[in-house]
Amino acid sequence: MPDDNKKKQFADIFDQLGIGNLPAEEKERFFQEMNEVVEMGVTAKIARMLSDEEKEAFSKLEKDEDQQKFLSEKGVDVAAIAMEEAVAFRERFLADVSYIAGRVEEKKRQEMEGSKEES
């Protein structure tokens, strides 16, 4: 279960995606999936920012505090990267929804035109 802070961070994204009124269980499932995608994006972006030596040093750090300090010292703003990835996820999702809605409308229009021709 995500903490309240993460839920608040994603609440506005849920509203923008039009899923703010989904049942709690469905929002939870969607949150988990979205969080995984964002985390993978953050991890990939950080990996591209670090040299091989830095990646090796980072991989040896066990505590979150040590990892955060290490990244901070390297000039990596994890919070900013996470926000960028969340926004990118939202934009991709909205584009996909828009595309699908357009295709559904086109199919309906074609079906209506087809049924008019049959009459």
C-alpha positions in Angstrom: 0.0 0.0 0.0 1.5 3.3 -1.0 2.1 5.9 1.7 -0.2 9.0 1.9 2.4 11.3 0.5 2.8 9.3 -2.7 -1.0 9.0 -3.0 -1.3 12.8 -2.8 1.4 13.2 -5.4 -0.5 11.1 -7.9 -4.0 12.3 -7.0 -3.9 15.2 -9.5 -2.6 12.8 -12.2 -5.5 10.5 -11.5 -7.9 13.4 -12.0 -6.2 14.6 -15.2 -6.4 11.0 -16.5 -10.1 11.0 -15.7 -9.8 8.1 -13.2 -10.1 10.1 -10.0 -13.5 8.6 -9.3 -12.5 4.9 -9.8 -13.1 2.6 -6.9 -10.2 2.5 -4.4 -9.1 -1.0 -5.4 -8.8 0.0 -9.1 -6.9 3.2 -8.3 -4.6 1.2 -6.1 -3.8 -1.2 -8.9 -3.3 1.6 -11.4 -1.1 3.4 -8.9 1.1 0.4 -8.5 1.5 0.0 -12.2 2.2 3.7 -12.8 4.6 3.7 -9.9 6.6 0.8 -11.4 6.8 2.5 -14.8 7.9 5.8 -13.2 10.5 4.0 -11.0 11.9 2.2 -14.1 12.2 5.4 -15.9 13.9 7.1 -13.0 16.4 4.2 -12.6 17.1 4.2 -16.4 17.7 8.0 -16.5 20.0 7.9 -13.4 21.9 5.0 -14.9 22.5 7.0 -18.1 23.8 9.9 -16.0 26.4 7.9 -14.1 29.7 6.6 -15.4 30.5 2.9 -15.1 32.7 3.6 -12.1 29.9 5.6 -10.4 27.4 2.9 -11.1 29.7 0.3 -9.5 30.2 2.5 -6.4 26.5 3.2 -6.2 25.6 -0.5 -6.4 27.7 -1.1 -3.3 25.7 1.3 -1.2 23.1 -0.5 1.0 21.3 2.3 2.8 18.8 4.6 1.2 20.4 7.6 2.9 23.8 6.7 1.5 22.4 6.3 -2.0 20.6 9.6 -1.8 23.8 11.3 -0.6 25.8 9.8 -3.3 23.4 10.9 -6.0 23.1 14.3 -4.5 26.9 14.7 -4.6 26.9 13.7 -8.2 24.3 16.4 -8.9 21.4 14.0 -9.6 18.1 15.5 -8.5 16.0 12.3 -8.0 12.8 14.2 -7.1 13.0 16.3 -10.3 13.7 13.2 -12.4 10.7 11.4 -10.7 8.5 14.3 -11.5 9.7 14.4 -15.1 9.0 10.7 -15.5 5.5 11.0 -13.9 4.7 13.8 -16.3 6.0 11.9 -19.2 3.9 8.9 -18.1 0.8 11.1 -17.9 1.5 12.6 -21.4 2.0 9.1 -23.0 -1.2 7.8 -21.3 -3.3 10.8 -22.4 -2.0 10.5 -25.9 -2.9 6.8 -25.9 -6.4 7.5 -24.5 -6.9 10.3 -27.1 -5.8 8.0 -29.9 -8.1 5.1 -28.7 -11.0 7.5 -28.3 -10.5 8.8 -31.8 -10.4 5.2 -33.2 -13.6 4.3 -31.3 -15.4 7.4 -32.7 -14.2 6.6 -36.2 -15.4 3.0 -35.9 -18.8 4.2 -34.7 -19.1 6.7 -37.5 -18.2 4.0 -40.1 -20.8 1.6 -38.6 -23.4 4.3 -38.6 -22.6 5.1 -42.3 -22.7 1.4 -43.1 -26.1 1.0 -41.5 -27.5 4.1 -43.3 -26.4 2.6 -46.7 -28.1 -0.7 -45.9 -31.4 1.1 -45.3 
